[in-house]
């Protein structure tokens, strides 16, 4: 099986991250599962232009997971979303 690679997401990844977030919300039956993709893209953009960062995990250049996080004090990280 090919290895899983990771990279820091950029603003150009917002549509992909928003779609992955939509899937996560649907799987978790979260209240945001009813939001449209444009709303999720705007929300993701707000996170990424603020304190949050995202890491994309890929296998064979295909996304398989992501993590949205922010530094939270001394040597701590707050994970907001993990798929």
The first five atom37 places (N, CA, C, CB, O) and aatype in JSON, in Angstrom:
{
  "aatype": [20, 20, 20, 20, 20, 20, 20, 20, 20, 20, 20, 20, 20, 20, 20, 20, 20, 20, 20, 20, 20, 20, 20, 20, 20, 20, 20, 20, 20, 20, 20, 20, 20, 20, 20, 20, 20, 20, 20, 20, 20, 20, 20, 20, 20, 20, 20, 20, 20, 20, 20, 20, 20, 20, 20, 20, 20, 20, 20, 20, 20, 20, 20, 20, 20, 20, 20, 20, 20, 20, 20, 20, 20, 20, 20, 20, 20, 20, 20, 20, 20, 20, 20],
  "atom_mask": [
    [1, 1, 1, 1, 1],
    [1, 1, 1, 1, 1],
    [1, 1, 1, 1, 1],
    [1, 1, 1, 1, 1],
    [1, 1, 1, 1, 1],
    [1, 1, 1, 1, 1],
    [1, 1, 1, 1, 1],
    [1, 1, 1, 1, 1],
    [1, 1, 1, 1, 1],
    [1, 1, 1, 1, 1],
    [1, 1, 1, 1, 1],
    [1, 1, 1, 1, 1],
    [1, 1, 1, 1, 1],
    [1, 1, 1, 1, 1],
    [1, 1, 1, 1, 1],
    [1, 1, 1, 1, 1],
    [1, 1, 1, 1, 1],
    [1, 1, 1, 1, 1],
    [1, 1, 1, 1, 1],
    [1, 1, 1, 1, 1],
    [1, 1, 1, 1, 1],
    [1, 1, 1, 1, 1],
    [1, 1, 1, 1, 1],
    [1, 1, 1, 1, 1],
    [1, 1, 1, 1, 1],
    [1, 1, 1, 1, 1],
    [1, 1, 1, 1, 1],
    [1, 1, 1, 1, 1],
    [1, 1, 1, 1, 1],
    [1, 1, 1, 1, 1],
    [1, 1, 1, 1, 1],
    [1, 1, 1, 1, 1],
    [1, 1, 1, 1, 1],
    [1, 1, 1, 1, 1],
    [1, 1, 1, 1, 1],
    [1, 1, 1, 1, 1],
    [1, 1, 1, 1, 1],
    [1, 1, 1, 1, 1],
    [1, 1, 1, 1, 1],
    [1, 1, 1, 1, 1],
    [1, 1, 1, 1, 1],
    [1, 1, 1, 1, 1],
    [1, 1, 1, 1, 1],
    [1, 1, 1, 1, 1],
    [1, 1, 1, 1, 1],
    [1, 1, 1, 1, 1],
    [1, 1, 1, 1, 1],
    [1, 1, 1, 1, 1],
    [1, 1, 1, 1, 1],
    [1, 1, 1, 1, 1],
    [1, 1, 1, 1, 1],
    [1, 1, 1, 1, 1],
    [1, 1, 1, 1, 1],
    [1, 1, 1, 1, 1],
    [1, 1, 1, 1, 1],
    [1, 1, 1, 1, 1],
    [1, 1, 1, 1, 1],
    [1, 1, 1, 1, 1],
    [1, 1, 1, 1, 1],
    [1, 1, 1, 1, 1],
    [1, 1, 1, 1, 1],
    [1, 1, 1, 1, 1],
    [1, 1, 1, 1, 1],
    [1, 1, 1, 1, 1],
    [1, 1, 1, 1, 1],
    [1, 1, 1, 1, 1],
    [1, 1, 1, 1, 1],
    [1, 1, 1, 1, 1],
    [1, 1, 1, 1, 1],
    [1, 1, 1, 1, 1],
    [1, 1, 1, 1, 1],
    [1, 1, 1, 1, 1],
    [1, 1, 1, 1, 1],
    [1, 1, 1, 1, 1],
    [1, 1, 1, 1, 1],
    [1, 1, 1, 1, 1],
    [1, 1, 1, 1, 1],
    [1, 1, 1, 1, 1],
    [1, 1, 1, 1, 1],
    [1, 1, 1, 1, 1],
    [1, 1, 1, 1, 1],
    [1, 1, 1, 1, 1],
    [1, 1, 1, 1, 1]
  ],
  "atom_positions": [
    [[0.85, -1.17, 0.0], [0.0, 0.0, 0.0], [0.9, 1.24, 0.0], [-0.97, -0.01, 1.23], [1.87, 1.3, 0.76]],
    [[0.6, 2.23, -0.84], [1.4, 3.45, -0.89], [1.32, 4.22, 0.44], [0.94, 4.35, -2.05], [0.32, 4.13, 1.15]],
    [[2.36, 4.97, 0.75], [2.35, 5.73, 2.01], [1.36, 6.88, 1.96], [3.74, 6.26, 2.32], [0.97, 7.34, 0.89]],
    [[0.97, 7.33, 3.13], [0.15, 8.53, 3.25], [1.09, 9.7, 3.49], [-0.91, 8.4, 4.4], [1.9, 9.68, 4.42]],
    [[0.98, 10.72, 2.65], [1.78, 11.93, 2.79], [0.9, 13.03, 3.37], [2.38, 12.37, 1.42], [-0.33, 12.92, 3.35]],
    [[1.52, 14.06, 3.87], [0.76, 15.19, 4.4], [1.39, 16.49, 3.94], [0.68, 15.13, 5.93], [2.57, 16.57, 3.62]],
    [[0.54, 17.52, 3.92], [1.0, 18.85, 3.56], [0.09, 19.88, 4.21], [1.04, 19.04, 2.03], [-1.08, 19.61, 4.49]],
    [[0.64, 21.06, 4.44], [-0.17, 22.15, 4.96], [-1.1, 22.63, 3.86], [0.72, 23.31, 5.49], [-0.67, 22.88, 2.73]],
    [[-2.37, 22.77, 4.18], [-3.35, 23.23, 3.19], [-3.16, 24.72, 2.93], [-4.79, 22.94, 3.69], [-2.67, 25.46, 3.79]],
    [[-3.55, 25.14, 1.74], [-3.49, 26.55, 1.36], [-4.92, 27.03, 1.07], [-2.57, 26.76, 0.11], [-5.87, 26.25, 1.11]],
    [[-5.04, 28.31, 0.78], [-6.36, 28.86, 0.48], [-6.98, 28.23, -0.76], [-6.27, 30.38, 0.3], [-8.2, 28.19, -0.89]],
    [[-6.16, 27.73, -1.68], [-6.71, 27.07, -2.86], [-7.36, 25.73, -2.52], [-5.61, 26.86, -3.9], [-8.09, 25.16, -3.34]],
    [[-7.12, 25.22, -1.33], [-7.71, 23.96, -0.89], [-9.07, 24.15, -0.22], [-6.78, 23.26, 0.06], [-9.69, 23.17, 0.2]],
    [[-9.54, 25.39, -0.12], [-10.81, 25.65, 0.58], [-11.97, 24.83, 0.02], [-11.15, 27.14, 0.5], [-12.71, 24.24, 0.81]],
    [[-12.18, 24.76, -1.3], [-13.3, 23.93, -1.78], [-13.2, 22.46, -1.35], [-13.38, 24.01, -3.31], [-14.21, 21.85, -0.98]],
    [[-12.01, 21.91, -1.4], [-11.8, 20.52, -0.99], [-12.07, 20.36, 0.51], [-10.37, 20.06, -1.33], [-12.78, 19.44, 0.91]],
    [[-11.51, 21.24, 1.32], [-11.72, 21.16, 2.76], [-13.19, 21.33, 3.13], [-10.88, 22.22, 3.48], [-13.69, 20.64, 4.01]],
    [[-13.87, 22.24, 2.46], [-15.29, 22.45, 2.72], [-16.1, 21.2, 2.38], [-15.82, 23.66, 1.92], [-17.01, 20.83, 3.12]],
    [[-15.77, 20.55, 1.28], [-16.47, 19.32, 0.9], [-16.19, 18.21, 1.91], [-16.06, 18.88, -0.51], [-17.09, 17.46, 2.28]],
    [[-14.95, 18.1, 2.35], [-14.62, 17.08, 3.35], [-15.33, 17.39, 4.66], [-13.08, 17.01, 3.56], [-15.77, 16.48, 5.35]],
    [[-15.44, 18.68, 5.02], [-16.16, 19.08, 6.22], [-17.64, 18.75, 6.09], [-15.96, 20.58, 6.49], [-18.27, 18.33, 7.06]],
    [[-18.2, 18.94, 4.89], [-19.61, 18.58, 4.66], [-19.82, 17.1, 4.92], [-20.04, 18.95, 3.22], [-20.81, 16.7, 5.54]],
    [[-18.89, 16.27, 4.43], [-18.99, 14.83, 4.63], [-18.89, 14.47, 6.11], [-17.9, 14.11, 3.84], [-19.62, 13.61, 6.61]],
    [[-17.98, 15.15, 6.81], [-17.83, 14.91, 8.25], [-19.11, 15.28, 9.0], [-16.64, 15.7, 8.81], [-19.57, 14.52, 9.85]],
    [[-19.68, 16.45, 8.68], [-20.91, 16.89, 9.35], [-22.05, 15.92, 9.08], [-21.3, 18.31, 8.87], [-22.86, 15.63, 9.96]],
    [[-22.12, 15.42, 7.86], [-23.16, 14.45, 7.52], [-22.96, 13.15, 8.3], [-23.17, 14.17, 6.01], [-23.92, 12.6, 8.86]],
    [[-21.74, 12.65, 8.33], [-21.45, 11.41, 9.06], [-21.77, 11.53, 10.55], [-19.98, 11.03, 8.88], [-22.26, 10.59, 11.17]],
    [[-21.48, 12.72, 11.11], [-21.71, 12.93, 12.54], [-23.13, 13.41, 12.85], [-20.72, 13.94, 13.07], [-23.5, 13.56, 14.02]],
    [[-23.92, 13.63, 11.82], [-25.26, 14.18, 11.96], [-25.23, 15.51, 12.69], [-26.17, 13.18, 12.7], [-26.1, 15.81, 13.52]],
    [[-24.21, 16.3, 12.38], [-24.03, 17.62, 12.98], [-25.06, 18.59, 12.42], [-22.59, 18.15, 12.72], [-25.56, 18.41, 11.31]],
    [[-25.39, 19.62, 13.2], [-26.4, 20.59, 12.74], [-25.97, 21.3, 11.46], [-26.68, 21.62, 13.84], [-26.82, 21.77, 10.71]],
    [[-24.65, 21.39, 11.18], [-24.17, 22.05, 9.97], [-24.34, 21.19, 8.71], [-22.72, 22.42, 10.14], [-24.02, 21.64, 7.61]],
    [[-24.82, 19.98, 8.86], [-24.96, 19.11, 7.68], [-25.99, 19.66, 6.69], [-25.36, 17.71, 8.1], [-26.03, 19.24, 5.53]],
    [[-26.82, 20.58, 7.14], [-27.84, 21.16, 6.27], [-27.37, 22.45, 5.59], [-29.09, 21.44, 7.06], [-28.09, 23.02, 4.78]],
    [[-26.17, 22.9, 5.91], [-25.64, 24.12, 5.3], [-25.2, 23.84, 3.87], [-24.45, 24.69, 6.13], [-24.8, 22.72, 3.55]],
    [[-25.28, 24.85, 3.01], [-24.84, 24.65, 1.63], [-23.32, 24.79, 1.54], [-25.54, 25.65, 0.67], [-22.67, 25.31, 2.45]],
    [[-22.77, 24.32, 0.44], [-21.32, 24.26, 0.27], [-20.7, 25.65, 0.27], [-20.97, 23.53, -1.01], [-19.56, 25.81, 0.72]],
    [[-21.4, 26.65, -0.23], [-20.86, 28.02, -0.23], [-20.65, 28.51, 1.21], [-21.8, 28.98, -0.99], [-19.65, 29.16, 1.51]],
    [[-21.59, 28.21, 2.08], [-21.46, 28.6, 3.48], [-20.25, 27.91, 4.1], [-22.75, 28.25, 4.27], [-19.47, 28.53, 4.82]],
    [[-20.1, 26.61, 3.82], [-18.97, 25.87, 4.37], [-17.64, 26.39, 3.81], [-19.12, 24.37, 4.06], [-16.64, 26.43, 4.53]],
    [[-17.61, 26.78, 2.54], [-16.38, 27.34, 1.97], [-16.03, 28.66, 2.65], [-16.53, 27.54, 0.46], [-14.87, 28.9, 2.97]],
    [[-17.03, 29.51, 2.87], [-16.77, 30.79, 3.53], [-16.26, 30.56, 4.95], [-18.05, 31.65, 3.55], [-15.32, 31.21, 5.39]],
    [[-16.88, 29.64, 5.65], [-16.48, 29.32, 7.03], [-15.06, 28.78, 7.06], [-17.46, 28.29, 7.66], [-14.26, 29.17, 7.91]],
    [[-14.74, 27.88, 6.14], [-13.39, 27.33, 6.06], [-12.38, 28.43, 5.77], [-13.32, 26.24, 4.99], [-11.3, 28.46, 6.37]],
    [[-12.71, 29.33, 4.86], [-11.83, 30.45, 4.55], [-11.6, 31.34, 5.76], [-12.41, 31.27, 3.42], [-10.48, 31.82, 5.98]],
    [[-12.64, 31.55, 6.55], [-12.5, 32.35, 7.78], [-11.53, 31.67, 8.74], [-13.88, 32.56, 8.45], [-10.69, 32.34, 9.35]],
    [[-11.65, 30.38, 8.88], [-10.72, 29.65, 9.75], [-9.28, 29.81, 9.26], [-11.09, 28.15, 9.82], [-8.38, 30.15, 10.03]],
    [[-9.07, 29.56, 7.96], [-7.7, 29.54, 7.43], [-7.05, 30.92, 7.35], [-7.7, 28.93, 6.06], [-5.83, 31.02, 7.36]],
    [[-7.84, 31.97, 7.28], [-7.26, 33.31, 7.26], [-7.14, 33.86, 8.68], [-8.1, 34.26, 6.38], [-6.65, 34.98, 8.89]],
    [[-7.59, 33.09, 9.65], [-7.48, 33.46, 11.06], [-6.38, 32.65, 11.73], [-8.82, 33.25, 11.79], [-5.28, 32.51, 11.19]],
    [[-6.68, 32.12, 12.9], [-5.7, 31.4, 13.7], [-5.52, 29.94, 13.31], [-6.09, 31.47, 15.14], [-4.54, 29.31, 13.71]],
    [[-6.43, 29.41, 12.52], [-6.41, 27.98, 12.23], [-5.51, 27.64, 11.05], [-7.81, 27.49, 11.96], [-5.27, 28.46, 10.17]],
    [[-5.03, 26.41, 11.05], [-4.28, 25.83, 9.94], [-4.91, 24.47, 9.66], [-2.74, 25.69, 10.28], [-5.58, 23.89, 10.51]],
    [[-4.69, 23.99, 8.45], [-5.2, 22.66, 8.1], [-4.08, 21.85, 7.48], [-6.4, 22.77, 7.13], [-3.22, 22.37, 6.76]],
    [[-4.1, 20.57, 7.76], [-3.18, 19.63, 7.15], [-4.02, 18.66, 6.33], [-2.3, 18.87, 8.22], [-5.02, 18.13, 6.82]],
    [[-3.61, 18.44, 5.09], [-4.25, 17.45, 4.23], [-3.39, 16.2, 4.2], [-4.48, 18.0, 2.79], [-2.16, 16.28, 4.09]],
    [[-4.02, 15.06, 4.29], [-3.34, 13.78, 4.2], [-3.74, 13.16, 2.87], [-3.69, 12.83, 5.41], [-4.93, 13.09, 2.54]],
    [[-2.75, 12.71, 2.1], [-3.0, 12.21, 0.75], [-2.29, 10.88, 0.51], [-2.54, 13.25, -0.3], [-1.19, 10.63, 1.02]],
    [[-2.94, 10.06, -0.28], [-2.34, 8.81, -0.75], [-2.45, 8.84, -2.27], [-3.05, 7.53, -0.13], [-3.53, 9.05, -2.81]],
    [[-1.34, 8.63, -2.95], [-1.31, 8.7, -4.42], [-1.89, 10.02, -4.91], [-2.1, 7.52, -5.03], [-2.64, 10.06, -5.89]],
    [[-1.54, 11.11, -4.23], [-2.0, 12.46, -4.57], [-3.51, 12.65, -4.47], [-1.55, 12.8, -5.97], [-4.05, 13.6, -5.02]],
    [[-4.19, 11.75, -3.78], [-5.63, 11.86, -3.56], [-5.89, 12.13, -2.08], [-6.37, 10.57, -4.03], [-5.32, 11.44, -1.23]],
    [[-6.72, 13.11, -1.75], [-6.99, 13.4, -0.34], [-7.72, 12.25, 0.34], [-7.81, 14.69, -0.21], [-8.67, 11.69, -0.21]],
    [[-7.27, 11.91, 1.55], [-7.92, 10.85, 2.32], [-8.37, 11.33, 3.7], [-6.98, 9.67, 2.47], [-9.21, 10.69, 4.34]],
    [[-7.82, 12.46, 4.16], [-8.19, 12.98, 5.48], [-7.66, 14.4, 5.62], [-7.63, 12.07, 6.61], [-6.85, 14.87, 4.82]],
    [[-8.15, 15.07, 6.66], [-7.62, 16.39, 6.98], [-7.75, 16.62, 8.48], [-8.38, 17.5, 6.19], [-8.49, 15.93, 9.18]],
    [[-7.02, 17.61, 8.96], [-7.14, 18.06, 10.35], [-7.11, 19.58, 10.34], [-5.99, 17.47, 11.25], [-6.26, 20.19, 9.7]],
    [[-8.04, 20.18, 11.06], [-8.1, 21.63, 11.22], [-7.73, 21.91, 12.67], [-9.53, 22.22, 10.86], [-8.34, 21.35, 13.58]],
    [[-6.74, 22.77, 12.9], [-6.22, 22.98, 14.24], [-5.7, 24.4, 14.4], [-5.11, 21.97, 14.55], [-5.54, 25.15, 13.43]],
    [[-5.43, 24.75, 15.67], [-4.77, 26.02, 15.97], [-3.86, 25.81, 17.17], [-5.8, 27.16, 16.23], [-4.16, 25.0, 18.05]],
    [[-2.76, 26.56, 17.2], [-1.92, 26.52, 18.41], [-2.75, 27.01, 19.59], [-0.62, 27.39, 18.24], [-3.56, 27.93, 19.45]],
    [[-2.56, 26.41, 20.75], [-3.35, 26.75, 21.92], [-2.46, 26.84, 23.15], [-4.47, 25.71, 22.14], [-2.54, 26.01, 24.06]],
    [[-1.61, 27.84, 23.16], [-0.74, 28.04, 24.32], [0.58, 27.31, 24.18], [-1.44, 27.58, 25.57], [1.0, 26.95, 23.08]],
    [[1.2, 27.1, 25.31], [2.52, 26.49, 25.35], [2.49, 25.03, 24.92], [3.11, 26.6, 26.75], [2.0, 24.17, 25.64]],
    [[3.02, 24.77, 23.73], [3.18, 23.39, 23.24], [1.89, 22.6, 23.19], [4.17, 22.67, 24.09], [1.9, 21.38, 23.34]],
    [[0.76, 23.28, 22.99], [-0.52, 22.58, 22.87], [-1.16, 22.94, 21.54], [-1.46, 22.94, 24.05], [-0.9, 23.99, 20.97]],
    [[-2.0, 22.04, 21.07], [-2.74, 22.25, 19.83], [-4.2, 21.91, 20.09], [-2.16, 21.38, 18.66], [-4.52, 20.9, 20.71]],
    [[-5.09, 22.79, 19.6], [-6.53, 22.53, 19.68], [-6.97, 22.03, 18.31], [-7.33, 23.84, 20.11], [-6.87, 22.74, 17.31]],
    [[-7.47, 20.79, 18.26], [-8.0, 20.23, 17.03], [-9.49, 20.52, 16.96], [-7.72, 18.7, 16.94], [-10.24, 20.13, 17.85]],
    [[-9.89, 21.21, 15.91], [-11.31, 21.54, 15.73], [-12.02, 20.46, 14.93], [-11.45, 22.9, 15.03], [-13.14, 20.06, 15.27]],
    [[-11.38, 19.98, 13.89], [-11.99, 18.95, 13.05], [-10.9, 17.97, 12.61], [-12.7, 19.59, 11.81], [-9.78, 18.35, 12.28]],
    [[-11.26, 16.71, 12.63], [-10.37, 15.66, 12.12], [-11.22, 14.68, 11.36], [-9.58, 14.95, 13.28], [-12.2, 14.14, 11.89]],
    [[-10.86, 14.46, 10.12], [-11.58, 13.47, 9.3], [-10.55, 12.54, 8.71], [-12.44, 14.14, 8.18], [-10.91, 11.61, 7.97]]
  ]
}
